[in-house]
Amino acid sequence: MPLTRNFRKTVANRARTDAAFRAALVEEVAQNILDGDVEIALGQLRDVVNATMGFDALAATTGVPKTSLMRMLGPNGNPRAGNLGCILKALGVHTGVHIVARAEFARDAEAV
């Protein structure tokens, strides 16, 4: 049975109109990066960029060429940590999402 709406368009429409949804998308990307699931995070990040600011605006904001950004966030992308930071910062400013990292003590972990 075919879908009645394109999933990416549905996500993009909701991301444009729902601030909490935008924040959840960006948070999921950041958490996946921190968890080491970079391949998944890159795909998510590409989708979030497309759904919100687009690659032209991202390139203008970061000073990184659009083609380089698209390559970084592509299936074989391997961006440097600095580039990921720039992308997340630009995305946060554009979407109104402030990313905060904090450390928590894992109660089941052994102390070193």
Secondary structure by P-SEA (a helix, b strand, c coil): ccccccaaaaaaaaaaccaaaaaaaaaaaaaaaaacaaaaaaaaaaaaaaacccaaaaaaaacccaaaaaaaacccccccaaaaaaaaaaaaaaacbbbbbbbbcccccccc
